[in-house]
Amino acid sequence: MFLELLFIFFARVIDVSLGTIRMILIIRGDRIPAAIIGFFEIMVYTVALGLVVGSLNNPVKLVVFCCGFAMGVLVGSFIEEKLALGYRGVQVIVDRDHCDLVDALREAGYPVTCWEATGKAGPKTVLHMVVKRNMIKAVSDYIYERDPGAFVVLMEPKQFRGGYIKKK
């Protein structure tokens, strides 16, 4: 009985984690890997569900099934964060007197497009970049070291083509 409960719990953790990764791949447009992951996800889910549906008079199995789902959400989000799949758009707004940040970012190898803007507090420079998600912390730290007052917005580009992307 105890081993069956452990199996149900970990099967749910696995299938929900796979589901999280599958959804991210679908959003990114990676259909084939998403379909392959979906195959294994539903196989694990069906086996776990079969162990619970046949014994709904045992509330412990249902609770373990639900706890496995909740833990799978946490584990899946942790895995997704560590994998850092895809890219992020980074928009940075700085006071015009901090526009030297553009050259510093370019010298560090980051792709930057910039233009002049006007904000409530005066003239601004807007910087736009697309970087790999695993580089977000490094580029944000780099920006804030040089301009602690920078306004940084992260965006999720669904699709893009051309341009320059830093490889590391």
PASEBA-1860 file (N, C-alpha, C; in nm, 3 decimals):
! residues 168
1> MFLELLFI> 0.083/-0.120/0.000/0.000/0.000/0.000/0.087/0.126/0.000 ~ 0.190/0.130/0.085/0.277/0.247/0.094/0.351/0.271/-0.037 ~ 0.402/0.164/-0.098/0.472/0.177/-0.226/0.378/0.227/-0.336 ~ 0.254/0.183/-0.332/0.156/0.228/-0.429/0.129/0.378/-0.413 ~ 0.119/0.424/-0.289/0.099/0.567/-0.263/0.220/0.648/-0.311 ~ 0.340/0.598/-0.287/0.461/0.666/-0.335/0.461/0.672/-0.487 ~ 0.423/0.561/-0.550/0.418/0.559/-0.696/0.320/0.662/-0.748 ~ 0.201/0.668/-0.690/0.100/0.765/-0.733/0.154/0.907/-0.719
9> FFARVIDV> 0.213/0.936/-0.605/0.266/1.070/-0.578/0.372/1.107/-0.682 ~ 0.473/1.023/-0.698/0.583/1.057/-0.788/0.541/1.052/-0.935 ~ 0.445/0.969/-0.968/0.393/0.969/-1.105/0.329/1.104/-1.137 ~ 0.255/1.158/-1.043/0.193/1.290/-1.063/0.299/1.399/-1.071 ~ 0.399/1.393/-0.986/0.507/1.492/-0.992/0.570/1.490/-1.131 ~ 0.596/1.370/-1.181/0.660/1.356/-1.312/0.568/1.405/-1.423 ~ 0.442/1.361/-1.423/0.356/1.398/-1.535/0.323/1.547/-1.537 ~ 0.306/1.609/-1.422/0.278/1.753/-1.420/0.403/1.832/-1.457
17> SLGTIRMI> 0.519/1.787/-1.414/0.644/1.853/-1.454/0.663/1.845/-1.605 ~ 0.638/1.728/-1.661/0.647/1.713/-1.806/0.545/1.804/-1.876 ~ 0.427/1.816/-1.818/0.324/1.902/-1.875/0.368/2.048/-1.878 ~ 0.437/2.091/-1.775/0.487/2.228/-1.770/0.587/2.253/-1.884 ~ 0.680/2.161/-1.898/0.780/2.175/-2.004/0.712/2.168/-2.142 ~ 0.616/2.077/-2.157/0.544/2.063/-2.285/0.474/2.194/-2.323 ~ 0.408/2.255/-2.227/0.337/2.380/-2.256/0.433/2.491/-2.299 ~ 0.547/2.498/-2.236/0.645/2.599/-2.273/0.695/2.575/-2.415
25> LIIRGDRI> 0.719/2.448/-2.448/0.762/2.416/-2.583/0.655/2.451/-2.685 ~ 0.530/2.428/-2.652/0.421/2.463/-2.744/0.416/2.613/-2.766 ~ 0.426/2.688/-2.658/0.423/2.834/-2.669/0.538/2.884/-2.756 ~ 0.653/2.820/-2.745/0.770/2.859/-2.825/0.759/2.810/-2.969 ~ 0.663/2.721/-2.998/0.647/2.671/-3.133/0.723/2.541/-3.160 ~ 0.779/2.479/-3.057/0.852/2.352/-3.072/0.754/2.236/-3.062 ~ 0.681/2.211/-3.168/0.570/2.114/-3.166/0.614/1.970/-3.152 ~ 0.718/1.929/-3.223/0.760/1.789/-3.222/0.812/1.748/-3.083
33> PAAIIGFF> 0.905/1.822/-3.023/0.947/1.785/-2.887/0.830/1.788/-2.788 ~ 0.739/1.884/-2.806/0.622/1.892/-2.717/0.535/1.769/-2.731 ~ 0.517/1.722/-2.852/0.435/1.602/-2.874/0.500/1.478/-2.812 ~ 0.630/1.468/-2.824/0.702/1.353/-2.765/0.690/1.355/-2.613 ~ 0.710/1.472/-2.554/0.695/1.484/-2.409/0.551/1.455/-2.369 ~ 0.456/1.503/-2.448/0.314/1.479/-2.420/0.280/1.331/-2.418 ~ 0.342/1.254/-2.505/0.320/1.109/-2.508/0.354/1.047/-2.372 ~ 0.473/1.079/-2.321/0.517/1.022/-2.194/0.438/1.079/-2.076
41> EIMVYTVA> 0.404/1.207/-2.087/0.324/1.272/-1.983/0.191/1.200/-1.964 ~ 0.120/1.176/-2.072/-0.013/1.116/-2.061/-0.004/0.968/-2.024 ~ 0.105/0.902/-2.062/0.123/0.762/-2.023/0.137/0.752/-1.871 ~ 0.220/0.835/-1.813/0.241/0.835/-1.667/0.112/0.874/-1.596 ~ 0.045/0.976/-1.648/-0.080/1.023/-1.588/-0.186/0.912/-1.587 ~ -0.199/0.844/-1.699/-0.302/0.740/-1.711/-0.279/0.626/-1.612 ~ -0.155/0.587/-1.595/-0.123/0.480/-1.500/-0.157/0.525/-1.358 ~ -0.116/0.646/-1.323/-0.146/0.698/-1.188/-0.296/0.713/-1.167
49> LGLVVGSL> -0.365/0.766/-1.265/-0.509/0.783/-1.254/-0.580/0.649/-1.237 ~ -0.532/0.549/-1.309/-0.591/0.416/-1.299/-0.582/0.360/-1.157 ~ -0.476/0.391/-1.087/-0.460/0.343/-0.950/-0.554/0.415/-0.853 ~ -0.595/0.536/-0.888/-0.681/0.614/-0.799/-0.829/0.591/-0.831 ~ -0.864/0.593/-0.959/-1.005/0.580/-0.997/-1.064/0.448/-0.950 ~ -0.986/0.343/-0.953/-1.036/0.213/-0.910/-1.062/0.203/-0.762 ~ -1.019/0.304/-0.686/-1.038/0.298/-0.541/-1.072/0.436/-0.484 ~ -1.177/0.495/-0.538/-1.220/0.627/-0.489/-1.274/0.621/-0.346
57> NNPVKLVV> -1.300/0.502/-0.298/-1.344/0.488/-0.159/-1.226/0.501/-0.061 ~ -1.105/0.516/-0.117/-0.985/0.535/-0.034/-0.939/0.680/-0.051 ~ -0.981/0.768/0.041/-0.948/0.910/0.025/-0.797/0.939/0.034 ~ -0.720/0.850/0.094/-0.576/0.871/0.104/-0.514/0.875/-0.036 ~ -0.558/0.784/-0.123/-0.506/0.782/-0.260/-0.539/0.912/-0.334 ~ -0.659/0.960/-0.314/-0.699/1.084/-0.379/-0.616/1.202/-0.329 ~ -0.594/1.208/-0.199/-0.513/1.316/-0.142/-0.369/1.307/-0.193 ~ -0.313/1.187/-0.198/-0.176/1.169/-0.248/-0.169/1.209/-0.396
65> FCCGFAMG> -0.270/1.173/-0.474/-0.279/1.210/-0.615/-0.277/1.363/-0.629 ~ -0.356/1.431/-0.549/-0.364/1.577/-0.553/-0.236/1.642/-0.503 ~ -0.176/1.587/-0.400/-0.048/1.639/-0.349/0.061/1.624/-0.455 ~ 0.060/1.512/-0.526/0.156/1.492/-0.635/0.139/1.597/-0.743 ~ 0.014/1.633/-0.773/-0.011/1.738/-0.871/0.050/1.870/-0.824 ~ 0.021/1.907/-0.699/0.073/2.034/-0.646/0.226/2.036/-0.646 ~ 0.288/1.926/-0.605/0.434/1.920/-0.605/0.487/1.923/-0.749 ~ 0.414/1.863/-0.841/0.454/1.866/-0.982/0.455/2.008/-1.038
73> VLVGSFIE> 0.360/2.089/-0.996/0.358/2.229/-1.039/0.486/2.299/-0.991 ~ 0.521/2.277/-0.865/0.642/2.339/-0.810/0.768/2.288/-0.880 ~ 0.778/2.157/-0.895/0.896/2.098/-0.958/0.905/2.141/-1.104 ~ 0.794/2.139/-1.175/0.793/2.180/-1.316/0.837/2.325/-1.334 ~ 0.789/2.412/-1.247/0.829/2.553/-1.258/0.977/2.571/-1.224 ~ 1.027/2.492/-1.129/1.170/2.498/-1.094/1.255/2.449/-1.212 ~ 1.215/2.339/-1.273/1.289/2.286/-1.389/1.287/2.386/-1.503 ~ 1.172/2.443/-1.529/1.160/2.541/-1.638/1.250/2.660/-1.613
81> EKLALGYR> 1.256/2.705/-1.489/1.341/2.819/-1.454/1.488/2.785/-1.476 ~ 1.528/2.664/-1.440/1.667/2.623/-1.456/1.703/2.602/-1.603 ~ 1.610/2.550/-1.682/1.637/2.530/-1.824/1.646/2.664/-1.897 ~ 1.566/2.761/-1.853/1.563/2.895/-1.912/1.555/2.888/-2.064 ~ 1.455/2.816/-2.113/1.437/2.801/-2.258/1.394/2.933/-2.321 ~ 1.442/2.958/-2.438/1.393/3.071/-2.515/1.468/3.200/-2.491 ~ 1.401/3.307/-2.527/1.461/3.441/-2.526/1.371/3.537/-2.451 ~ 1.428/3.649/-2.413/1.352/3.757/-2.351/1.387/3.887/-2.421
89> GVQVIVDR> 1.286/3.966/-2.440/1.308/4.102/-2.486/1.334/4.187/-2.364 ~ 1.431/4.275/-2.372/1.465/4.362/-2.261/1.455/4.505/-2.311 ~ 1.369/4.582/-2.247/1.360/4.724/-2.278/1.409/4.801/-2.157 ~ 1.501/4.894/-2.181/1.562/4.971/-2.073/1.542/5.119/-2.104 ~ 1.498/5.192/-2.005/1.484/5.337/-2.021/1.576/5.403/-1.919 ~ 1.664/5.488/-1.970/1.759/5.559/-1.884/1.752/5.708/-1.917 ~ 1.796/5.790/-1.822/1.810/5.932/-1.850/1.911/5.949/-1.962 ~ 1.892/6.048/-2.044/1.979/6.067/-2.160/2.125/6.081/-2.120
97> DHCDLVDA> 2.153/6.134/-2.003/2.293/6.148/-1.961/2.357/6.014/-1.923 ~ 2.279/5.905/-1.923/2.334/5.771/-1.900/2.339/5.689/-2.029 ~ 2.335/5.758/-2.144/2.332/5.685/-2.271/2.464/5.615/-2.301 ~ 2.568/5.641/-2.221/2.694/5.566/-2.236/2.674/5.417/-2.207 ~ 2.562/5.384/-2.145/2.527/5.245/-2.118/2.516/5.166/-2.249 ~ 2.471/5.232/-2.355/2.457/5.166/-2.485/2.593/5.112/-2.531 ~ 2.694/5.197/-2.528/2.828/5.155/-2.571/2.885/5.048/-2.479 ~ 2.861/5.062/-2.349/2.912/4.963/-2.253/2.849/4.826/-2.280
105> LREAGYPV> 2.718/4.823/-2.306/2.650/4.697/-2.335/2.702/4.636/-2.465 ~ 2.721/4.719/-2.566/2.771/4.669/-2.694/2.913/4.615/-2.679 ~ 2.997/4.685/-2.603/3.134/4.636/-2.580/3.133/4.503/-2.505 ~ 3.033/4.482/-2.420/3.021/4.355/-2.348/2.959/4.246/-2.436 ~ 2.923/4.280/-2.559/2.872/4.181/-2.653/2.721/4.171/-2.660 ~ 2.650/4.257/-2.589/2.504/4.252/-2.593/2.452/4.329/-2.714 ~ 2.350/4.276/-2.779/2.291/4.347/-2.893/2.198/4.458/-2.842 ~ 2.216/4.579/-2.891/2.136/4.692/-2.842/2.089/4.777/-2.959
113> TCWEATGK> 1.961/4.807/-2.959/1.904/4.908/-3.047/1.853/5.018/-2.957 ~ 1.876/5.141/-2.994/1.833/5.250/-2.905/1.772/5.365/-2.984 ~ 1.694/5.445/-2.911/1.635/5.564/-2.969/1.608/5.664/-2.857 ~ 1.588/5.787/-2.896/1.563/5.895/-2.801/1.413/5.902/-2.771 ~ 1.382/5.939/-2.649/1.242/5.952/-2.606/1.231/6.067/-2.507 ~ 1.109/6.103/-2.475/1.085/6.206/-2.376/0.996/6.149/-2.268 ~ 1.040/6.157/-2.143/0.962/6.109/-2.030/0.913/6.224/-1.946 ~ 0.840/6.195/-1.842/0.787/6.298/-1.754/0.898/6.383/-1.692
121> AGPKTVLH> 1.012/6.315/-1.664/1.123/6.385/-1.599/1.227/6.435/-1.699 ~ 1.194/6.435/-1.828/1.289/6.489/-1.925/1.332/6.389/-2.030 ~ 1.442/6.421/-2.101/1.487/6.337/-2.212/1.539/6.200/-2.165 ~ 1.506/6.098/-2.243/1.543/5.960/-2.209/1.606/5.893/-2.330 ~ 1.676/5.784/-2.304/1.723/5.695/-2.408/1.658/5.560/-2.382 ~ 1.598/5.502/-2.486/1.534/5.372/-2.474/1.625/5.270/-2.543 ~ 1.655/5.163/-2.473/1.739/5.056/-2.526/1.651/4.932/-2.541 ~ 1.672/4.862/-2.650/1.597/4.738/-2.671/1.693/4.627/-2.708
129> MVVKRNMI> 1.677/4.511/-2.644/1.763/4.396/-2.669/1.679/4.270/-2.668 ~ 1.727/4.166/-2.734/1.671/4.032/-2.722/1.788/3.942/-2.683 ~ 1.775/3.876/-2.568/1.883/3.791/-2.517/1.827/3.656/-2.474 ~ 1.914/3.557/-2.466/1.872/3.427/-2.416/1.827/3.442/-2.272 ~ 1.727/3.364/-2.233/1.671/3.376/-2.097/1.774/3.348/-1.990 ~ 1.868/3.259/-2.017/1.968/3.229/-1.914/2.066/3.343/-1.893 ~ 2.056/3.448/-1.974/2.143/3.565/-1.960/2.075/3.683/-1.893 ~ 1.948/3.670/-1.860/1.872/3.783/-1.807/1.933/3.840/-1.680
137> KAVSDYIY> 1.970/3.756/-1.586/2.027/3.805/-1.460/2.158/3.881/-1.487 ~ 2.243/3.826/-1.573/2.372/3.890/-1.602/2.351/4.027/-1.668 ~ 2.261/4.034/-1.766/2.241/4.163/-1.834/2.173/4.263/-1.741 ~ 2.079/4.218/-1.659/2.014/4.309/-1.563/2.113/4.361/-1.461 ~ 2.196/4.272/-1.408/2.299/4.315/-1.312/2.394/4.416/-1.376 ~ 2.434/4.388/-1.500/2.523/4.477/-1.573/2.462/4.616/-1.587 ~ 2.334/4.620/-1.621/2.263/4.748/-1.639/2.255/4.823/-1.506 ~ 2.211/4.755/-1.400/2.192/4.821/-1.271/2.324/4.863/-1.206
145> ERDPGAFV> 2.434/4.794/-1.237/2.565/4.838/-1.187/2.602/4.974/-1.245 ~ 2.568/4.995/-1.371/2.603/5.119/-1.439/2.500/5.229/-1.422 ~ 2.373/5.190/-1.398/2.268/5.289/-1.376/2.162/5.230/-1.283 ~ 2.178/5.251/-1.153/2.081/5.196/-1.058/1.939/5.250/-1.078 ~ 1.925/5.362/-1.146/1.793/5.420/-1.170/1.729/5.376/-1.301 ~ 1.790/5.281/-1.371/1.736/5.234/-1.498/1.600/5.168/-1.477 ~ 1.512/5.187/-1.574/1.381/5.122/-1.573/1.389/5.008/-1.673 ~ 1.377/4.884/-1.624/1.396/4.765/-1.708/1.265/4.687/-1.714
153> VLMEPKQF> 1.224/4.653/-1.836/1.103/4.575/-1.859/1.144/4.450/-1.938 ~ 1.102/4.333/-1.888/1.129/4.207/-1.957/1.003/4.165/-2.032 ~ 1.022/4.120/-2.156/0.910/4.077/-2.239/0.938/3.938/-2.294 ~ 0.833/3.870/-2.333/0.845/3.733/-2.385/0.815/3.735/-2.534 ~ 0.920/3.740/-2.619/0.893/3.739/-2.763/0.851/3.600/-2.809 ~ 0.741/3.592/-2.879/0.694/3.462/-2.928/0.774/3.418/-3.049 ~ 0.806/3.512/-3.135/0.878/3.478/-3.257/0.957/3.599/-3.300 ~ 1.075/3.576/-3.355/1.153/3.684/-3.413/1.244/3.624/-3.519
161> RGGYIKKK> 1.298/3.713/-3.602/1.382/3.668/-3.711/1.486/3.773/-3.740 ~ 1.608/3.732/-3.769/1.713/3.825/-3.803/1.774/3.888/-3.679 ~ 1.852/3.991/-3.701/1.915/4.062/-3.590/2.037/3.990/-3.536 ~ 2.079/4.033/-3.420/2.198/3.980/-3.355/2.161/3.932/-3.217 ~ 2.202/3.810/-3.182/2.178/3.754/-3.050/2.311/3.712/-2.991 ~ 2.338/3.754/-2.870/2.461/3.712/-2.802/2.452/3.563/-2.774 ~ 2.556/3.488/-2.804/2.553/3.341/-2.796/2.583/3.286/-2.658 ~ 2.650/3.357/-2.571/2.685/3.300/-2.440/2.587/3.342/-2.336
END
